Amino acid sequence: MEKFEQLHGVAAPLLRANVDTDAIIPSREMKRVSKQGLGEGLFAGWRYIGEGTREEAPAFVLNRPEYRGASIILSGPNFGCGSSREHAVWALREFGIRAIIAPGFGAIFANNCVRNGLLPLVLDASQIETIARWVEQNPAVNRVLIDLPAQRVTADGQHYAFDIEAGARQMLVEGLDAIALTQTRQPVIEAFHEARRRQRPWLY
């Protein structure tokens, strides 16, 4: 998994509450047996003018020229609520999104993010709105800097601290999936089995 340490990128303001996983990728877009191609269906109900077409809706933020290539989304509370489909995170990652800044996330969605190298970053709604207003002045120039090891967001010369669970931070910074994270504890696991083998040899 790709490591996440620092990200300096264009931040697209999608300041809506309760952006659910069906909005992130509608079920009609999940026709593939792999992760490949899911980015095309990202926000399909909003990005395109109607079902069955790929004609872009010009007003949607990710279709606007100044936000092309955005790697950060600024959004509202409860982002990623709804069903537990991991396809939502896969679609975001393939599209190029590496971080979402919101006041809160659906719990399963947030866990899926961490396990796929996407940072679910929590800031207060007022802080996100302040960042969004600054970004909107000149999105190409007013880029947001996320420093995960320092747990800090920088925008318009202001620093915003954020919290993240230690295990999630380790997975992202070191580029570990759940299996690789477990393998970092290999010496402890082996010591446990060796002690158990001595105490209960008949089990082995």
N, C-alpha and C positions, 0 to 999 in steps of 0.2 A: 504494500500500500504506500502511496506517495506521502512523504513526510509533510507536516504542516508546522512551520516555524514562524515565518513572517509572510504577510500578504499585503501588497500595495496595489490596489486596484480600483477600477471604476465601480461605484456603488449605485445600484438602481433602486430608486424608491418605489416600493410597492406597499404603500401604507394602508393595508387592509387588515381587519381583524378576521380571525377564524379562516384563514386560507387553508382549506382542507386538502387531503391527498388526492381527492377526485378532481379538484381544480388544478393541482400540480400536474397530475397526468390522468386524464379521464380513462375509464376502463376500456373504452373503444380503441385506445391507443396501445394497449398492452397485448399485442398480437405476436410478439416475438418470443423465442425460447431462450434468448440470451439478453444481456444488457445492451448490446449494440443497437443503435438506432433509436433508442428511447428519447434522446434529446430532441428529436424532431417533434415529439408529441408533448413536450413540456408546455404547460399552460395552454394547451391546444384550444380550449374553449374561449380563451381571451386573446391569444396571439393571432388567430385566424378569423376571418369574417363569418365563417359558418362551417358546419360539419361537412366532411367530404371535400374540402378545399384546403389548399395551402397558401391561399392569398392572404397576405398579412393585413391585420388591422392596424393602420398607421398610428393610432392613438395609444396603443398598448406600449408600456414603458420599454420593454425589451426590444421592441421593433423600431424605436426612435434612434436615429443615427448617433446621437450623442451617448447612448447607452449600449451600443454594439460592443461586444467584448466584455461586458460587465462580469466580474467575478464575485461580487458581493451583492446581496439583496438586503435592503432595509425594509422591514415589514412591521405588521401590527401583532397584537397578542394572539396566542394560541395557534401559531403557525404550525402546519403539519398535523392538525387534528384530523379526526375521521378514521378511516380504515388503516390497517397496519401495513399496507402494501409497501414493500421495499423499493418497488419500481419508482416511487416518487423521488427517492434519494438518487437512484441510478440515473434518472432523467436529468436531474439538476447537475450531477457531476459530469455527465457526458456533454451537457450544454456549456460547461465551463464554470459553473458556480462552485466556489470553494468555501464560502462562508455565508451564513444568514444571520443578520442581527435583528432580534425581535425581543419584545418584553417577556415572551414565554413561548413554549413549544409543546406540542403533543408529546407525551412521554415516550411512546414507541418510536415515533419519528425521530426524536432527538437521539435515541440509542442507535437507530439505523444510520443516522448521520455519522456519528463517531466511528462506527464500524466500517464506514466507506470513505473515510478521509475528508468529510465535510464538517466544518465547525458550526455548531448551533450556539451562537453567542448571545447572551442575555444582557440587555441594557434597559434602563427605564425608558418608557415611551417618550417622555419629554426630551431625553438625551438623543434618542433616535430622530425625533422631529427636528431638533437643532442641527444634527448632522445632515439630514436630508435637505434642509433649507440651504445650507452651505454648499452641498454637492450640486444642487440644482442651478446655482449661479454659473457654474462652468464645469460640467461633469468630467470632461477630459483632463482638466488641470487639477480640479479639486478632488483628488483621489484619497481614499481612506486607507490608513495603515493599521493593520492588525499584527500585534506582536504577541503570539501565544505564550512563549516562555515567560514573558514579562506580564502577561495577562492585562494587556492595555490596548485600547483603541485610540488612535490619534487622528484628529480632523480639525482643520482650521486652527492649528496650534494648541488645541485643547486635548488633554489626556483623559480618557475614561477607563477606569479600572473595571474589570469584570471577574466574576468567580466561575470556576469550572471544577468539577469533581476530579480528584487527582488521577484516578485510573483513566478517565476519558482524556485528560491532558497528556498523559504518558502515551496512550495509543496514538494520538494525533501527532505529537511532536516526534515520536520515534518511528512512526509509520507502521504500527503493529495492528494486525487484525486480532480477533479474540484468541485464535490458536497460538499465534506468535506471542501474545501477551502471557498466556499460560506457560509457554516454553521458557520465558525469562525466569520462571520459578523452578526450573528443572533441578537444580541442586537440592532445594528444599523437598521436592517431590521424591527424589531418589533417597534422601536421608530418611524420609518417613517410611518408605517401603523397606529399607534396610533394617530399621528399628523394628518394624512390624514382622519382618522375616525372622529376626532373632527371637522375638517374643512368641510367635506362633508359627514355627517352621512347618507344622502339618498343613497349613493353608497353602504352602508353596510346593 
